[in-house]
Amino acid sequence: MTILIFLAALAAGMTIGMPIAFALLASAVALMFQQDMFDSQIIAQNLINGTTSFTLMAVPFFLLAGEVMNVGGLSKRIVKVALVLVGHVRGGLGYVTIIAACLLASLSGSAVADAAALATLLVPMMQAAGHSRGQACGLVAAGGIIGPIIPPSIPFILFGVAGGVSISKLFLAGIAPGLYMGAGLAFTWWYITRHDEVKVHERQSAKVFMAALFEGAWALGLPAIIIFGLKFGVFTPTEAAVVAAVYAMFVAIFIYKELKISQIFEVLVAATRSTGVVMFLVAAALVAAWMITIADLPGQMVTLLQPLMGNQTLLLLAIVAILFAVGCVMDLSPIILILTPVLLPVVKQAGINEIYFGVIFIVCGSIGLITPPVGTVLNVVAGATKSNMMQVVKGVSPFLISHSIVLLIMIFFPAVVIVPAKWLGGY
């Protein structure tokens, strides 16, 4: 009964067009009334406490780093390196997109930011080479969702805060799955374009490649610094976010000289707006999470899933089905903040490692970003390229299948996640 009240209040709020944060507060209030413990001071106190976490300071700094990269030329130079590397092969611009997506993912941690940058830069080039607009947009959207998987990752930060899980370990455990998703996209792109007659870029000389690599070295150095620092304990995820923001700003202003001093205020305002949305959502979700704990929703969910508790694979498949269903109608951040406190105790009781589950959770939730009807990343790509939404949905379909197959492989063969994570120190 408690679960139904929570879901009904949340669904009702969303149905009438209420912002997700306010719908979460409404569902928390509904649970308070159901538990006969309504107190406005509790709501206010939890709202304030929800944004005072040191760990959450990583969010605004990673968002700032992403804004600086796009304005300051770091993203453009990463695309140039990938273009010189594989632009000359058949369908090479598709592989450029995939490589650039993996590299950008290791810089910003945001699917929306990565997809917007790639769409603006690469979709016109892919169309000029002879690829269809839908095909190009679909690949960019599918590549963009690698952003939340390869560290640094804002969704992993939210999962770690909501579930009390080590964010550093989540970051390191996400490296291999992100690369698997990129490899899956590369195979799918090869398969669907193998007979296409498209233009290819001229093979560049070793001198041109080295020049592009030298120019992009400053941008490419950032992920190496972050991963090295996290693996060897040089800094925490929050400190890594500060390093990323300061490093990106230094490179954009003094090395590439594309970010002018007069533009800094605009960049800070854009990052602040994004931060405000995310942080208020986090605060509202933690009010709901507090009530979820008080009302013992995890215990009730354990009871519902009890028949599957003896089989970890079946339990994960059931949870993934739930996440897919929710992901079709809701963005990734609220999914993490709502369902992590509910599902994490269930998988812990079933003996599933929380780091492994975190990776599965975020991969599945990220796939929801390219799943209609909401599909946040689909909307971003369609808007950035002024494309018809149905074109983008059709174009992303084969890549949606590819990501889903990679997810199923990780569920049926956990070692593909666990072994690399142990080697990197993220397990």
N, C-alpha and C positions, 0 to 999 in steps of 0.2 A: 504493500500500500504506500509506503514512504517513497519508494522509487517512482511510482506512478505520479504521486503529487509533485515530486521534483521535476520529472520530465514534462508533465502537463503544464506546469507554470512556465518552464523554459520555452516549450513549444508555443504556448499562447503568446508570450512576449515577442517571440520572433515572428509569429504569424501577423501580428498587428503592426509590424515594422519597427519594433523597439530595438535599439542598438544592442548588440550581444552583451555588453558590459551591464547594461540596465536589466536585461532579461535574466542575467545571472543573479543580480541583486534581488530581483523579484522572486526567483526560485528559492533563494536563501530565506527571504521573508516568509514565503509559503511554508517552508520547513519549520521555521520558528513558530508560526501559528499552530502547525500540526503537532509540534512538541510542547505547545503551551509555554513558550519561553521568549516571546517577542520582547526585544529591548533595543531601542535605537542606538544606545551607547555601544552595544556589542558590534553593531554594524560599523559605526564610525571608527571604533578602535581597531577592528580588523582591516578596514580600508587603509588606515594609516600604517599599520604594521605590515600590510602587504607590499608596501613600496619602500620599506626601510632596510631591505636585505642588501648586504654588501655584494652578494653574488649578482643581483639584478643590475648593478651598475655597469655590468658588461654590455647590457643591451644598448643603451644610448651610445656607447663608444664604438661598438661594432656598426651600428647604423650610421654614425658619423664617418667611420672609415669607408663604408660603402658609398656614401654621397661624395666624399672626397675623391675616391677612385674614379667614379664616372665623370666628374667635372674636371679632374686634374690630369686625365690622360693615361692613367695606369691601365684601365680596362682596354683602351684602344691599343696600347702596345702589346698587351697579352694576346689580343686577337691577331696582331701583326706577326708575332712569333709563330703562332699556330698556322697562319696563312703561308708563310715562307716554308714551314716544315712540311705540310701535306697538301698545300693548295694545288699542286700540279697533278695529283692523281685523279682518276675519274670519280666524280662526286666529291672532290676534295673539300669543297666548301662545307659540306656536311660534317666531315671529320674535323675541319677547323672549328665548327660550332661546338662539337662535342669536347674537343681538347680545351677550347676556351672556356666552356662551361665548367669543366673540372678545375681549371686554374682559378677562375673567378670565384668558384665555390670555396676555395681555400683562402679567399681574401675577405669576402663580405658576410657570408652566412645567411643571406636572405635570398629566397627564391624569386621574389618580386623584383628586387634590384638587379639580380643577374639576368633575368628574363628580359627586363626592359632594356638593359644595356646591349644584350646580344641581338634583340629584335631590331633595334635602331641601326646597329652597325652591319648586321649580316643578312637580314632578310632581303633588302634591296640587291645586295651582291648575288645572293643565291637566285633571285628572280632573273637578274641580268644574264646569269650563266645558263638559264634554261629550266630551272626547277620551278614547279608550280608554287604559287603563293601559299596555298594550304599546306603543302608538304614542308616548305621552309618554316612556316610559323609553327607547325606541329613539332618539328625537331627542336626549334628554339625553346618552346614551352617545356618539352620533355627534358631538355638539357638544363633548363633553369631550376628544376626541382632537385637537382643534385646539390644545389646550394645549401639546403638544410641538413645534408648528410655529412659531407666532408667538412672537417673543422676549419675555422670556427663556425658554430651553428647556433643561431638564436633559439630555434626550437629545442635543441639539446639543453640549453640554459634553462628554458622554461620547464622542461621535463625534470631536470635536476632539482630545481627549486620546488616544484609541486610535489615531487616524490621523495625528496631528501636523498638523492643519488649523486655520486661523485661526477661532477661535470667534466673534469679532466679525463676521467676514464671513458666517459661517453664520447668525448671528442676523439680520443685515440681509437676507440672501437668503431667509429664511423668512417674511418679512412678507407678500409677495404670495401665495405658495401657501396660507398660512393663510386669507387673505381669499377666495381662489378656493374653498376648501373650504366656507367659510361661505356663499358665494353659491350653491354647488351644493346645500347643505342647504335654503336658502330656496326655491329653485325646486322641489325635491323635495317640501318641505312644502306649498307651494302646490298642487302637482299632486295629492297624495294627500288633501288636505282640502278641495278646492275645492267639493265638494258636501255637505260635512258641515254639519249643523245644530248649531251650537255657540253658547254665550253669548259675548258680547264685552263688554269693559270700556267704560265710558262715556268718550267723548273728553274729555280733560282740557284745561283752559284753558291759555293761554300762561303765566299766572301760576303755576299748579301745576307746569307743566313747568320753568319757570325755578327754582322753589323746589327741585324734585328735582335739577336740574342743579347748583344751587349747593351743595346738601347733598352730592352725589356728586363734586363737583369735586376734593376732596382725594384720593379714591380714583382718579379718572380721571387725576389729574396724574402718578401713578407711571409708567405706560408712556411718557408723553411725556418724562419725565426720563431714563428708561433709554435710549430710542431716540436722543434728542438727544445724550446723553453718549457713546454708542457711536459714532454717526455722526461726531461731531466730535472724537473722541479724548480726551474729558474724563476718562474712566476706562475701565479694562479690564473684561471680563465679571466677573471676580472682585470687583473694586471695585463694579461695578454691583449685584452680589448683596448686598453689605454695605449699600449705599445703600438698596436695596429693603427689606431687613429693618429697618433703623433707621427709615426713613421710615414703613413700615407700623406699626411699634410706636408711634412718636410720634403718628400720626394716631389709632390705635385707643385710646390712653391719654388723650391730652390734647385731641383734637378731638371724636371721637365718644364718648369716655368709656365704651366698652362693654367694654374690656379692663381688668379690675381688677388692681391690683398683686399681689393674692393668686393670680391666675390665671397669672401669668407663668411660674412654676415648671412648671406643668402643660404649658404651651405649649412650653417649652424641652425638657421630657422627651419630648413627642410628636415634636418635630423631631429630637431626638437619636436616638430609636429608628429613625426612618426613615433618618436619615443613616448609622447603624451598618449597616443592611442594605445600603444602596447602596455604601458605601465598602468593606465586606468583599468584596462582589461584584466591585467594581472591582479590588481588590488581587488576588483569585484569578484574575480574567480576565487581568490583566497578566502573571501567571506563565505562564498558557497562551499569551498572545500572544508572550512571549519564546521559548517552545519552538516555537511556530508559525514564527517567523522562523528559528530555528536549524535546524529540520527542513525549511525551504524549502517549506512548504505553499503560499504564494502562487505560487511558480514552477510547482508541480504543477497548481494551479488554472488558471494561464495556459495550460498545455498542454492541459488538458481543454476550455477554452473557445476554443482557438485557431481552430477553424472559424468562430467568430462575431466574431473580433477585427476583421475588415474592415468590419463593419457595426455602428455604435454603437447604433442603435435595436434591432436584434435582440439584441445583447449585453445591453442594459439590460432588455429584456423577459425574457431568460433569467434574469438576476439577480433581477428582480422576482418571477418564478415561484418561485425558490428562497426568497426572503424571505417570500412568502405561505405557502409550505408550512411553513417553520420557524415563522412567526408564529402558525400555528394551534395550536402545542403549546408555545410558549415566550414569556415576557414580553419586552418591548422592550429593557430594559437589557442582559440577557445576549446578546441577538441582536447588539446594537451592539458589545459588547466582544469577542464571539467572531468575528464575521464581518468587521468593519471591517479588521483586519490582513490578512485573507485576500483580500478583494475589492478593496480600494482600490488595491493595486499592479496588479491586473488592469485596472481601468478607466483608470488612469493610462497604462498601456502602450498602451491602445486610443485614447488621445488625448482622453478625456472629462475635463472640468474637475472637480476634486475638490470644489469648493463646490456645483456643480450636482448632482453625484452624491450629496453629503451630504444635500441637500434631498430628492432622490428616495428615498434610503435611509430617511430618518426618516419621510417621508410613508407609505411602504409599510409600515414597521415599526409605525407608529401605527395603521394600518388593522387590523393584526393584533390590536390591543387590543380590537377589537369583533368578532373572528372566533372562532366556537366551534371547538374545545371549551373552550380555556383562557379567552380573552377577558377579561382582567383587569378592564377597565372595565365589561364586561357584569355581572360578578360584583359589582362595587362598587355599581352602580346597582340591581341586583336586591336586594342586601342592604340598601341605604339605604332602599328603598321597600317592602321586604318583599314583593317580587313573585316570581311564578313565572318561573324562568329561561327556559322555552320562550316565555313571553309576550314577554320582552325580546328574545330572539333573533328572533322573528317581527317585532316592531316595528322592529328596527334594520335589517332586510333591505333596504328601499328606500334607506336612507341609506348603507348599505355599498356598494350599487351606485353611488350618486352619488359617493362618495369615490373609488371605483375608476375611474370615468370621468374625474374630474379628474386623477388620477394618469396615466392613459393620455394625456390631452391634454398634460401636461407632458413626457411621454416623446417623443411624436410631434412636438411643437412646442416645443423647448427655449427658444425666444425668450421665451415667456410667463414663464419663470423668470429668464432671463439679463438681459433688458432692464431690468425693475424693479430687479434686484439691482445692476446697473451704476449705475443712477440713484441708488440709495441708498448706493452705495459698498461693496456687499457682494460684489463680483466682481472 
